[in-house]
Amino acid sequence: MHRADLPLVRVALLGAGNVGAEVARILLEDSEELGDRIGARPELIGIAVRDVSAPRTVDLPQELLTTDAEALIEAADVVVELTGGIEPARTRILSALRAGKPVVSGNKALLAQHGPELHAAAAEAAGTSISYEAAVAGAIPIVRPMLDSLSGDKVNRVLGIMNGTTNYILDQMDSTGADFNDALAEAQRLGYAEADPTADIEGHDAAAKVAILGSIAFHSSYTIDDVYCRGITGVTAEDVEAARDAGYVIKLLGVAERVTAEAHDDGSGATAATPTSTSAGVNLRVVPTMIPRQHPLAGVRGAFNAVFVEAENAGELMFYGPGAGGAPTASAVMGDLVAALRRSVAGGPAVAPSFHAGLPATNVDDVRTSFSLTLLCPDRAGVLAAISTVFAQHGVSISTMQQRDLPDAPERPGECLAELRIVTHRARNADLVRTVETIRELDEVLDLRGLIRVESAD
């Protein structure tokens, strides 16, 4: 069949930011080759923007720009939503889905908050779908492998570096010795961090991605409200140095893991809950974590992302690549778009996530993991005994304890002090919190800092 004889499929693009502009460029420049792959001619019928006169990162035909998103949606066969935010993106996506039109989106904030509603709308409209590979890890293919390639397996844990800004900051702190503020300033100078970096450094961006991936991996509906979140603003240069001395590196990890009733009573030193056939639920969290330098995720440098999957039969898998940027993220959008256009031509349903399991999100209090903490204490008899007693009272077992003498500490001139670096065996988060609260009240402890989770080297 000649290209001119191929059927026409109309694409509406909502948003012309960095990613949207790159998607438009690809559609316009590569339309013939895309048509050969799809078996239909993709036509970009318009680009909805807030201001048609605003400067763009890509030179776009002015006649394609419009402020009338609703008219574009009505005229399109497939809708690509890249505007971001909750509204009007939510209303527009629902409108397209209810009209039976497939949607491709990169809107992680919307999907993490209203994913269940959007999936329900797609399910109710026969023959349509919502695809969102670009919402999780930029160019890294992870959503479709989880939906398709691993659909016959059982995923027990997903963990990863899901935010390039925080990974760059922590990498700079580790490799150069910079403190947090200096590393953040450098990230902003290079364009890795926004002028307001709150969503990144407080972990909110990664938490949205954990909610999305956790929903897919465990066949259950979760939102960002189910994710325990702690950012990196409290990580100090001293914490990073201590981790390095111990053979670890600190990363902001997003984690979604299967938690079992049996795991709550397991006293072994392994970090991850031991998966069994009986699941109590799934824990979702974003936390700074010390990981061994030999772990594959420890080698993820700069602003790159990686997702590490532990499956019952496939074993350990890692997906790595650029997690942001206009062109890399546009690549993920185009992958979803080509798949949607092929379905629109050939017919047949999309591969959709199943939420049949309904596993509840568990409280972080019940998560069992190892912890590292540093105490500043007087170097005198009885101090270690007092500290060890508190750990024992709350059922937290000490794995290692290292003492460093500080004869000239400015906190107590003329008095010998010691720095105690303690790593625990795996313990419930709630028990560790109570331990820390009690230790802070001890006369023998002058300061407690560097409380960070530890990923097992096993």
C-alpha positions as CSV (number, residue, x, y, z in Angstrom):
1,M,0.0,0.0,0.0
2,H,1.3,3.4,-0.9
3,R,1.7,6.0,1.8
4,A,-1.0,8.1,0.2
5,D,-3.4,5.3,0.6
6,L,-2.8,4.7,4.3
7,P,-5.7,5.8,6.6
8,L,-5.4,9.1,8.4
9,V,-5.2,9.2,12.2
10,R,-5.6,12.6,13.9
11,V,-3.5,13.5,16.9
12,A,-4.3,16.3,19.3
13,L,-1.5,17.5,21.5
14,L,-2.3,19.3,24.7
15,G,0.8,21.3,26.0
16,A,3.9,22.6,24.3
17,G,6.4,22.7,27.1
18,N,9.8,21.0,26.8
19,V,8.3,17.6,26.3
20,G,5.3,18.6,24.3
21,A,7.4,20.7,21.9
22,E,9.7,17.7,21.3
23,V,6.7,15.4,20.7
24,A,5.4,17.9,18.1
25,R,8.8,18.1,16.5
26,I,9.0,14.3,16.2
27,L,5.5,14.0,14.8
28,L,6.2,16.7,12.2
29,E,9.7,15.6,11.2
30,D,9.2,11.8,11.2
31,S,5.6,11.5,10.1
32,E,6.4,9.4,7.0
33,E,8.5,6.8,8.9
34,L,6.0,6.7,11.7
35,G,3.3,6.1,9.2
36,D,5.1,3.1,7.8
37,R,5.5,1.7,11.3
38,I,1.9,2.4,12.3
39,G,0.1,1.5,9.1
40,A,-1.6,4.8,9.1
41,R,-0.6,8.5,8.5
42,P,-0.4,10.3,11.8
43,E,-1.5,13.9,11.5
44,L,-0.9,16.5,14.2
45,I,-4.1,18.5,13.9
46,G,-3.3,21.0,16.6
47,I,-1.4,22.0,19.8
48,A,-3.4,23.4,22.7
49,V,-1.5,26.0,24.7
50,R,-2.4,28.8,27.2
51,D,-0.6,31.5,25.1
52,V,-0.1,31.1,21.4
53,S,2.6,33.9,21.4
54,A,4.8,32.5,24.2
55,P,8.4,31.5,23.2
56,R,9.0,27.8,22.5
57,T,12.0,25.6,22.8
58,V,11.1,24.2,19.3
59,D,10.0,26.2,16.3
60,L,6.4,25.1,15.8
61,P,4.0,26.1,13.0
62,Q,1.9,28.9,14.3
63,E,-1.2,27.7,12.6
64,L,-1.2,24.5,14.8
65,L,-1.3,26.5,18.0
66,T,-4.7,27.1,19.7
67,T,-6.2,27.8,23.0
68,D,-9.3,25.7,22.3
69,A,-8.3,22.3,23.8
70,E,-11.9,21.1,23.8
71,A,-12.3,21.5,20.1
72,L,-9.0,19.7,19.5
73,I,-10.1,16.8,21.6
74,E,-13.4,16.5,19.8
75,A,-11.7,16.4,16.4
76,A,-8.9,14.0,17.3
77,D,-8.6,10.2,17.2
78,V,-5.9,10.1,19.9
79,V,-5.1,12.7,22.6
80,V,-1.7,13.4,24.0
81,E,-1.9,15.3,27.3
82,L,1.3,17.0,28.5
83,T,0.0,20.1,30.3
84,G,0.8,18.9,33.8
85,G,-1.1,19.7,37.0
86,I,-4.5,18.4,38.1
87,E,-6.9,20.7,36.3
88,P,-7.9,21.2,33.6
89,A,-5.9,18.1,32.6
90,R,-8.2,15.7,34.6
91,T,-11.3,17.1,33.0
92,R,-9.8,16.9,29.5
93,I,-8.6,13.4,29.9
94,L,-11.9,12.2,31.2
95,S,-13.7,13.9,28.3
96,A,-11.5,12.1,25.8
97,L,-11.8,8.7,27.4
98,R,-15.5,9.0,27.8
99,A,-15.7,9.8,24.1
100,G,-13.8,6.6,23.3
101,K,-10.5,8.2,22.5
102,P,-7.2,6.8,23.7
103,V,-5.1,9.1,25.8
104,V,-1.3,9.3,26.2
105,S,-0.2,11.3,29.3
106,G,3.0,12.1,31.1
107,N,1.2,13.7,34.0
108,K,2.5,11.9,37.1
109,A,0.9,14.3,39.6
110,L,-2.6,13.6,38.1
111,L,-2.1,9.9,37.8
112,A,-0.8,9.6,41.3
113,Q,-3.8,11.4,42.7
114,H,-6.6,10.4,40.4
115,G,-5.3,7.2,38.7
116,P,-8.2,5.0,39.9
117,E,-10.7,7.4,38.4
118,L,-8.9,7.7,35.1
119,H,-8.5,3.9,34.8
120,A,-12.2,3.4,35.6
121,A,-13.2,5.8,32.9
122,A,-10.9,4.0,30.4
123,A,-12.4,0.6,31.4
124,E,-16.0,1.9,31.0
125,A,-15.3,3.2,27.4
126,A,-14.9,0.1,25.3
127,G,-11.8,0.2,23.0
128,T,-10.0,3.0,24.7
129,S,-7.0,3.3,27.0
130,I,-4.8,5.6,29.0
131,S,-1.0,5.1,28.6
132,Y,1.6,6.9,30.7
133,E,5.1,5.5,30.3
134,A,6.6,9.0,30.4
135,A,5.0,9.7,33.8
136,V,7.4,7.5,35.8
137,A,11.0,7.6,34.7
138,G,11.4,9.7,31.6
139,A,12.9,7.6,28.8
140,I,13.3,4.5,30.9
141,P,10.8,1.8,29.7
142,I,9.3,0.5,33.0
143,V,5.5,0.8,32.8
144,R,5.0,-1.4,29.8
145,P,7.5,-4.1,30.9
146,M,5.6,-4.3,34.2
147,L,2.2,-4.4,32.5
148,D,3.3,-6.9,29.8
149,S,6.6,-8.7,30.2
150,L,6.2,-9.3,33.9
151,S,2.4,-10.0,33.8
152,G,3.0,-13.7,34.3
153,D,5.4,-13.3,37.2
154,K,4.9,-12.1,40.8
155,V,6.7,-8.9,41.7
156,N,7.8,-8.7,45.4
157,R,9.6,-5.4,45.4
158,V,10.3,-2.4,43.3
159,L,12.9,0.1,44.4
160,G,14.6,2.8,42.6
161,I,16.2,6.2,42.1
162,M,13.2,8.0,40.6
163,N,14.3,11.7,40.8
164,G,17.3,13.0,38.9
165,T,17.5,16.2,40.9
166,T,18.0,14.5,44.3
167,N,20.3,11.9,42.8
168,Y,22.5,14.7,41.4
169,I,22.6,16.5,44.7
170,L,23.5,13.3,46.7
171,D,26.0,12.3,44.1
172,Q,27.8,15.7,44.4
173,M,27.8,15.4,48.2
174,D,29.4,12.0,47.9
175,S,31.9,12.7,45.2
176,T,33.0,16.2,46.1
177,G,32.2,16.5,49.8
178,A,29.8,19.4,49.2
179,D,27.1,20.2,51.7
180,F,23.5,20.0,50.7
181,N,23.0,23.8,50.0
182,D,26.0,24.0,47.8
183,A,25.0,20.9,45.8
184,L,21.5,22.2,45.4
185,A,22.8,25.5,44.1
186,E,25.0,23.7,41.6
187,A,22.0,21.6,40.5
188,Q,20.0,24.8,39.9
189,R,22.8,26.4,38.0
190,L,22.9,23.4,35.6
191,G,19.2,23.3,35.2
192,Y,18.7,20.0,37.1
193,A,16.7,21.7,39.8
194,E,13.9,24.2,39.6
195,A,14.0,27.6,41.2
196,D,11.5,26.1,43.7
197,P,12.9,22.6,44.2
198,T,10.5,21.6,46.9
199,A,8.7,18.8,45.0
200,D,12.1,17.2,44.2
201,I,14.1,17.6,47.4
202,E,11.1,16.8,49.7
203,G,10.4,13.6,47.8
204,H,7.0,14.4,46.4
205,D,8.0,13.9,42.8
206,A,9.4,10.4,43.6
207,A,6.3,9.6,45.8
208,A,4.0,10.1,42.8
209,K,6.1,7.7,40.8
210,V,6.0,5.1,43.6
211,A,2.2,5.3,43.8
212,I,2.0,4.7,40.0
213,L,4.5,1.8,39.9
214,G,3.2,0.2,43.1
215,S,-0.3,0.1,41.6
216,I,0.9,-1.7,38.5
217,A,3.3,-4.0,40.3
218,F,0.9,-5.2,43.0
219,H,-2.4,-5.0,41.0
220,S,-3.9,-2.6,43.5
221,S,-5.0,1.0,43.4
222,Y,-2.8,3.4,45.3
223,T,-2.5,7.2,45.4
224,I,0.3,9.5,46.5
225,D,-1.5,9.7,49.9
226,D,-0.5,6.1,50.5
227,V,3.2,6.9,50.2
228,Y,5.3,7.7,53.3
229,C,7.6,10.4,52.1
230,R,10.8,11.9,53.6
231,G,13.1,14.1,51.4
232,I,16.8,14.8,51.5
233,T,16.9,18.2,53.2
234,G,18.1,16.6,56.4
235,V,21.0,14.7,54.9
236,T,24.3,16.3,55.9
237,A,27.8,16.1,54.6
238,E,28.7,14.3,57.8
239,D,26.0,11.6,57.0
240,V,27.4,11.1,53.5
241,E,31.0,10.9,54.8
242,A,30.0,8.3,57.5
243,A,28.2,6.2,54.9
244,R,31.2,6.4,52.6
245,D,33.5,5.3,55.4
246,A,31.2,2.3,56.0
247,G,31.1,1.3,52.4
248,Y,27.7,2.7,51.6
249,V,26.3,5.5,49.5
250,I,23.1,7.5,50.4
251,K,20.4,7.5,47.7
252,L,16.8,8.8,47.9
253,L,15.0,5.5,47.2
254,G,11.4,5.0,46.2
255,V,10.2,1.6,47.4
256,A,7.1,-0.4,46.9
257,E,7.3,-3.8,48.6
258,R,5.1,-6.7,49.5
259,V,4.8,-7.0,53.3
260,T,3.6,-10.2,54.9
261,A,2.3,-11.1,58.2
262,E,5.2,-13.6,58.6
263,A,7.7,-10.9,57.9
264,H,6.6,-8.9,61.0
265,D,7.9,-11.7,63.3
266,D,11.0,-12.4,61.3
267,G,14.1,-11.4,63.4
268,S,16.8,-11.9,60.7
269,G,19.0,-9.1,59.5
270,A,17.8,-8.9,56.0
271,T,16.3,-5.5,55.0
272,A,13.4,-6.6,52.7
273,A,10.3,-8.3,54.0
274,T,10.4,-12.0,53.1
275,P,7.6,-12.6,50.5
276,T,5.3,-15.5,51.0
277,S,2.0,-16.6,49.4
278,T,0.0,-14.8,52.1
279,S,0.3,-11.0,51.8
280,A,-0.7,-8.5,54.4
281,G,-0.3,-5.6,52.1
282,V,2.1,-3.3,50.3
283,N,4.3,-0.6,51.8
284,L,5.1,2.4,49.7
285,R,7.7,4.9,50.8
286,V,10.3,7.4,49.7
287,V,13.3,7.7,52.1
288,P,17.0,8.5,52.1
289,T,18.7,5.1,52.3
290,M,22.3,3.9,52.7
291,I,22.9,1.2,50.1
292,P,26.1,-0.9,49.7
293,R,28.4,0.4,47.1
294,Q,28.3,-2.9,45.3
295,H,24.5,-2.7,44.8
296,P,23.6,-1.9,41.2
297,L,21.7,1.2,42.2
298,A,24.8,2.6,44.0
299,G,26.4,3.2,40.6
300,V,23.6,5.4,39.3
301,R,25.4,8.8,39.0
302,G,24.3,12.4,38.3
303,A,20.8,13.1,37.2
304,F,20.1,9.5,35.9
305,N,17.3,7.3,37.2
306,A,17.1,3.6,37.7
307,V,14.3,1.1,38.7
308,F,15.3,-2.2,40.3
309,V,12.6,-4.9,40.3
310,E,12.7,-8.1,42.3
311,A,10.3,-10.8,40.8
312,E,9.7,-14.3,42.0
313,N,10.8,-16.0,38.8
314,A,12.6,-13.4,36.8
315,G,14.8,-12.5,39.7
316,E,16.5,-9.1,39.8
317,L,16.0,-6.7,36.9
318,M,17.3,-3.1,36.6
319,F,16.0,-0.5,34.1
320,Y,18.4,2.5,33.7
321,G,18.5,5.7,31.8
322,P,17.8,9.5,31.7
323,G,14.8,10.2,33.9
324,A,14.0,13.6,32.6
325,G,14.6,16.0,29.7
326,G,12.5,17.0,26.7
327,A,13.8,14.6,24.1
328,P,14.2,11.5,26.3
329,T,10.8,11.9,27.9
330,A,9.3,12.6,24.4
331,S,10.7,9.2,23.4
332,A,8.6,7.5,26.0
333,V,5.5,9.5,24.9
334,M,6.0,8.5,21.3
335,G,6.3,4.9,22.2
336,D,2.9,5.0,23.9
337,L,1.5,7.1,21.0
338,V,2.6,4.7,18.3
339,A,1.1,1.8,20.2
340,A,-2.2,3.7,20.6
341,L,-2.2,4.6,16.9
342,R,-1.6,1.0,15.9
343,R,-4.5,-0.1,18.0
344,S,-6.7,2.5,16.5
345,V,-6.0,1.1,13.0
346,A,-5.9,-2.6,13.7
347,G,-8.4,-2.6,16.6
348,G,-8.1,-4.7,19.8
349,P,-7.8,-3.6,23.4
350,A,-4.8,-2.1,25.1
351,V,-2.8,-3.8,27.8
352,A,-4.4,-2.3,30.9
353,P,-3.4,-2.6,34.5
354,S,-5.4,-5.0,36.7
355,F,-6.3,-3.9,40.2
356,H,-8.0,-7.1,41.2
357,A,-5.7,-7.9,44.2
358,G,-6.8,-5.0,46.3
359,L,-3.8,-5.2,48.7
360,P,-4.0,-2.4,51.3
361,A,-1.2,0.1,51.8
362,T,0.5,-0.7,55.1
363,N,1.6,1.8,57.7
364,V,5.3,2.6,57.7
365,D,5.3,1.9,61.5
366,D,5.2,-1.9,60.7
367,V,8.0,-1.8,58.1
368,R,11.1,-3.7,59.2
369,T,14.5,-2.4,58.0
370,S,17.9,-1.7,59.4
371,F,18.9,1.8,60.6
372,S,22.1,3.8,61.1
373,L,22.4,6.5,63.7
374,T,25.2,8.5,65.2
375,L,25.3,9.6,68.9
376,L,27.6,12.1,70.6
377,C,28.3,11.0,74.1
378,P,30.7,11.7,77.0
379,D,33.5,9.1,76.9
380,R,33.0,7.6,80.3
381,A,32.0,4.4,82.0
382,G,28.3,3.4,81.9
383,V,27.4,5.3,78.7
384,L,27.4,2.2,76.5
385,A,25.4,0.2,79.0
386,A,22.7,2.9,79.3
387,I,22.4,3.1,75.5
388,S,22.3,-0.6,75.0
389,T,19.6,-1.0,77.7
390,V,17.3,1.4,75.8
391,F,17.7,-0.6,72.5
392,A,17.0,-3.8,74.4
393,Q,13.9,-2.3,76.1
394,H,12.3,-1.5,72.7
395,G,13.3,-4.8,71.0
396,V,15.9,-3.3,68.7
397,S,19.0,-5.3,68.3
398,I,22.4,-3.6,67.6
399,S,24.3,-5.1,64.6
400,T,27.5,-3.0,64.8
401,M,28.7,-0.2,67.0
402,Q,31.8,1.9,66.2
403,Q,33.4,4.5,68.5
404,R,35.5,7.4,67.5
405,D,37.1,9.5,70.3
406,L,36.8,13.2,70.1
407,P,39.2,14.7,72.6
408,D,38.9,18.3,71.4
409,A,35.2,18.5,70.6
410,P,33.9,22.1,70.7
411,E,30.6,20.9,72.3
412,R,32.4,20.3,75.7
413,P,35.8,22.0,75.8
414,G,38.2,20.1,78.1
415,E,36.0,17.0,78.2
416,C,36.6,13.8,76.3
417,L,33.7,12.9,74.0
418,A,33.0,10.0,71.8
419,E,31.0,9.6,68.6
420,L,29.1,6.3,68.4
421,R,27.9,5.0,65.0
422,I,25.3,2.3,65.4
423,V,23.7,0.1,62.8
424,T,20.8,-2.0,63.9
425,H,19.5,-5.3,62.8
426,R,16.1,-5.2,61.1
427,A,13.5,-3.6,63.3
428,R,10.0,-2.2,63.1
429,N,10.0,1.5,62.3
430,A,7.7,2.1,65.3
431,D,10.1,0.4,67.7
432,L,13.0,2.4,66.3
433,V,11.1,5.7,66.7
434,R,10.4,4.9,70.4
435,T,14.1,3.9,70.8
436,V,15.2,7.3,69.4
437,E,12.8,9.2,71.6
438,T,14.1,7.5,74.7
439,I,17.7,7.9,73.8
440,R,17.3,11.6,73.2
441,E,16.2,11.9,76.9
442,L,19.3,10.2,78.2
443,D,21.8,12.4,80.1
444,E,24.5,10.3,78.5
445,V,23.6,11.4,75.0
446,L,24.4,15.0,73.9
447,D,23.2,14.7,70.4
448,L,21.6,12.2,68.0
449,R,22.0,12.7,64.3
450,G,22.3,10.8,61.0
451,L,19.2,8.6,61.4
452,I,19.1,6.8,58.0
453,R,17.7,3.5,56.8
454,V,20.1,0.9,55.6
455,E,19.6,-1.4,52.7
456,S,21.1,-4.8,53.5
457,A,24.2,-5.9,51.6
458,D,22.8,-9.5,51.4
